[in-house]
Every structure is written in C-alpha cells, then in structure tokens.
Amino acid sequence: MASEYANVRYRYRKTPGTGPWTGSTWSGTVKSKSETLVMQSLRDKHKGYEIELVEIKWR
C-alpha cells in the first residue's frame, strides 16, 4: 500500500472552547488519503490540545 503525502494548515489551543488559537502547518506521510489519519498525527504532536483543520493539500 502506498503512503500519501499531505501539506496541512491547522490551528490548535490548549483549553477546548476558550482561549486564543495558534496557527501552524504540518507536512508528512500517512498510510492513506484520510483526514482521520492526519488528525491522529496532529493529536500525537499536540497531546491534550483542541485541533481544527484549516486545509489539506494531497500530493
């Protein structure tokens, strides 16, 4: 199975529902073209933070 490469723009904040958002980007590979797998990678990177996807570009 081929991996998919994603360029992602997202934002995150420590306390769900309150506080300011911090914008960021992430680029990397996931096993398939899946928003769920991208979110899993971001949750591993920002444990305990609320994460919101802004844009995913697949290559």
Secondary structure by P-SEA (a helix, b strand, c coil): cbbbbbbbbbcccccccccbbbbbccccccccccaaaaaaaaaaacccbbbbbcccccc
